[in-house]
Amino acid sequence: MSMPCSPAEFSTAWLEQCLGAGDGSLAGFDYEAIGTGQIADSYRVALDWAQRTADVPDSLAAKCPSPDETSLASAKLMNLYLKEVNWYRELAPRSSVCVPRCYHAD
């Protein structure tokens, strides 16, 4: 499955995979823009579960690459996306800082 770059490209199957949910357990989702990111766009994704289990969220925040070419080029030049993904993958679990649960970072 390829990596979507915005919620408009998300699919229920992709979200189920990211969240470790069973096939067909997500009936659908809605999203809205949140925040004012400089190099990324952030969205609140409301999840509509057909079969909800206790270990999946009702909603999540999705941070996606900016569609703005200047912002995207700046982020790539400074490896900002790689740094943030690695923070959530490697450092956040070992940090004493309060960090939201990360379901997927790529």
Secondary structure, DSSP 8 states (H G I E B T S, - for coil): ----SSGGG--HHHHHHHHT--TT-EEEEEEEEES--SSEEEEEEEEEESS--TTS-SEEEEEEE-S-HHHHHHHHHTTHHHHHHHIIIIIGGG-SS-----S---
